[in-house]
Amino acid sequence: MNCLVVSWTIRCIKSNGVAVAACLMAAPSFGRSGQSAKEDLKDAGKESKKAAVSTGKAVKKGSKKVVNKTADATAKGAEKVKEKTKP
């Protein structure tokens, strides 16, 4: 696959999850460099896997941040309640 098709496919995958299928279906028809359709589909699958892994890691990182911030806020709130209820 030539570089133009690969970069176009990656750009589509990163820009919109809904457009992934359309990008992957259209990409093999743009620039042929001697690859078969089977190879094109394999490459598209590998690109999709990389995008999914990257997205999963980002979600994990974001979720971890939210959980930690929530725990900190809960601890602060508990401390305030403890101070107010001291005899």
Rosetta constraint file for C-alpha pairs under 8 A:
AtomPair CA 1 CA 5 HARMONIC 6.63 0.50
AtomPair CA 1 CA 6 HARMONIC 6.78 0.50
AtomPair CA 1 CA 28 HARMONIC 7.93 0.50
AtomPair CA 1 CA 31 HARMONIC 6.99 0.50
AtomPair CA 1 CA 32 HARMONIC 6.40 0.50
AtomPair CA 1 CA 33 HARMONIC 5.61 0.50
AtomPair CA 1 CA 34 HARMONIC 7.82 0.50
AtomPair CA 1 CA 35 HARMONIC 6.59 0.50
AtomPair CA 1 CA 40 HARMONIC 7.24 0.50
AtomPair CA 2 CA 6 HARMONIC 6.57 0.50
AtomPair CA 2 CA 31 HARMONIC 6.48 0.50
AtomPair CA 2 CA 32 HARMONIC 7.26 0.50
AtomPair CA 2 CA 33 HARMONIC 6.33 0.50
AtomPair CA 3 CA 7 HARMONIC 6.05 0.50
AtomPair CA 4 CA 8 HARMONIC 6.03 0.50
AtomPair CA 4 CA 31 HARMONIC 7.83 0.50
AtomPair CA 5 CA 9 HARMONIC 6.04 0.50
AtomPair CA 5 CA 27 HARMONIC 5.91 0.50
AtomPair CA 5 CA 28 HARMONIC 7.57 0.50
AtomPair CA 5 CA 30 HARMONIC 6.80 0.50
AtomPair CA 5 CA 31 HARMONIC 6.48 0.50
AtomPair CA 6 CA 10 HARMONIC 6.22 0.50
AtomPair CA 6 CA 27 HARMONIC 7.87 0.50
AtomPair CA 7 CA 11 HARMONIC 6.05 0.50
AtomPair CA 8 CA 12 HARMONIC 6.26 0.50
AtomPair CA 8 CA 27 HARMONIC 7.63 0.50
AtomPair CA 9 CA 13 HARMONIC 6.27 0.50
AtomPair CA 9 CA 23 HARMONIC 5.85 0.50
AtomPair CA 9 CA 24 HARMONIC 6.53 0.50
AtomPair CA 9 CA 27 HARMONIC 6.35 0.50
AtomPair CA 10 CA 14 HARMONIC 6.21 0.50
AtomPair CA 10 CA 47 HARMONIC 7.18 0.50
AtomPair CA 11 CA 15 HARMONIC 6.02 0.50
AtomPair CA 12 CA 16 HARMONIC 6.33 0.50
AtomPair CA 12 CA 19 HARMONIC 6.46 0.50
AtomPair CA 12 CA 20 HARMONIC 6.13 0.50
AtomPair CA 12 CA 23 HARMONIC 6.06 0.50
AtomPair CA 13 CA 17 HARMONIC 6.16 0.50
AtomPair CA 13 CA 19 HARMONIC 7.00 0.50
AtomPair CA 13 CA 20 HARMONIC 5.05 0.50
AtomPair CA 13 CA 23 HARMONIC 7.48 0.50
AtomPair CA 13 CA 48 HARMONIC 7.38 0.50
AtomPair CA 13 CA 51 HARMONIC 6.93 0.50
AtomPair CA 14 CA 51 HARMONIC 7.26 0.50
AtomPair CA 15 CA 19 HARMONIC 7.93 0.50
AtomPair CA 16 CA 20 HARMONIC 6.76 0.50
AtomPair CA 19 CA 23 HARMONIC 6.08 0.50
AtomPair CA 20 CA 24 HARMONIC 6.10 0.50
AtomPair CA 21 CA 25 HARMONIC 6.13 0.50
AtomPair CA 22 CA 26 HARMONIC 6.11 0.50
AtomPair CA 23 CA 27 HARMONIC 5.79 0.50
AtomPair CA 24 CA 28 HARMONIC 7.31 0.50
AtomPair CA 24 CA 44 HARMONIC 6.25 0.50
AtomPair CA 25 CA 29 HARMONIC 7.96 0.50
AtomPair CA 26 CA 30 HARMONIC 7.07 0.50
AtomPair CA 27 CA 31 HARMONIC 7.81 0.50
AtomPair CA 28 CA 32 HARMONIC 7.13 0.50
AtomPair CA 28 CA 37 HARMONIC 7.24 0.50
AtomPair CA 28 CA 40 HARMONIC 6.18 0.50
AtomPair CA 35 CA 39 HARMONIC 6.07 0.50
AtomPair CA 35 CA 40 HARMONIC 6.65 0.50
AtomPair CA 36 CA 40 HARMONIC 6.32 0.50
AtomPair CA 37 CA 41 HARMONIC 6.16 0.50
AtomPair CA 38 CA 42 HARMONIC 6.22 0.50
AtomPair CA 39 CA 43 HARMONIC 6.14 0.50
AtomPair CA 40 CA 44 HARMONIC 6.10 0.50
AtomPair CA 41 CA 45 HARMONIC 6.05 0.50
AtomPair CA 42 CA 46 HARMONIC 6.26 0.50
AtomPair CA 43 CA 47 HARMONIC 6.21 0.50
AtomPair CA 44 CA 48 HARMONIC 6.13 0.50
AtomPair CA 45 CA 49 HARMONIC 6.15 0.50
AtomPair CA 46 CA 50 HARMONIC 6.28 0.50
AtomPair CA 47 CA 51 HARMONIC 6.26 0.50
AtomPair CA 48 CA 52 HARMONIC 6.12 0.50
AtomPair CA 49 CA 53 HARMONIC 6.12 0.50
AtomPair CA 50 CA 54 HARMONIC 6.14 0.50
AtomPair CA 51 CA 55 HARMONIC 6.12 0.50
AtomPair CA 52 CA 56 HARMONIC 6.05 0.50
AtomPair CA 53 CA 57 HARMONIC 6.23 0.50
AtomPair CA 54 CA 58 HARMONIC 6.33 0.50
AtomPair CA 55 CA 59 HARMONIC 6.20 0.50
AtomPair CA 56 CA 60 HARMONIC 6.14 0.50
AtomPair CA 57 CA 61 HARMONIC 6.19 0.50
AtomPair CA 58 CA 62 HARMONIC 6.17 0.50
AtomPair CA 59 CA 63 HARMONIC 6.00 0.50
AtomPair CA 60 CA 64 HARMONIC 6.10 0.50
AtomPair CA 61 CA 65 HARMONIC 6.39 0.50
AtomPair CA 62 CA 66 HARMONIC 6.37 0.50
AtomPair CA 63 CA 67 HARMONIC 6.19 0.50
AtomPair CA 64 CA 68 HARMONIC 6.18 0.50
AtomPair CA 65 CA 69 HARMONIC 6.14 0.50
AtomPair CA 66 CA 70 HARMONIC 6.06 0.50
AtomPair CA 67 CA 71 HARMONIC 6.15 0.50
AtomPair CA 68 CA 72 HARMONIC 6.23 0.50
AtomPair CA 69 CA 73 HARMONIC 6.20 0.50
AtomPair CA 70 CA 74 HARMONIC 6.09 0.50
AtomPair CA 71 CA 75 HARMONIC 6.17 0.50
AtomPair CA 72 CA 76 HARMONIC 6.26 0.50
AtomPair CA 73 CA 77 HARMONIC 6.15 0.50
AtomPair CA 74 CA 78 HARMONIC 6.09 0.50
AtomPair CA 75 CA 79 HARMONIC 6.15 0.50
AtomPair CA 76 CA 80 HARMONIC 6.31 0.50
AtomPair CA 77 CA 81 HARMONIC 6.29 0.50
AtomPair CA 78 CA 82 HARMONIC 6.10 0.50
AtomPair CA 79 CA 83 HARMONIC 6.20 0.50
AtomPair CA 80 CA 84 HARMONIC 6.22 0.50
AtomPair CA 81 CA 85 HARMONIC 6.16 0.50
AtomPair CA 82 CA 86 HARMONIC 6.36 0.50
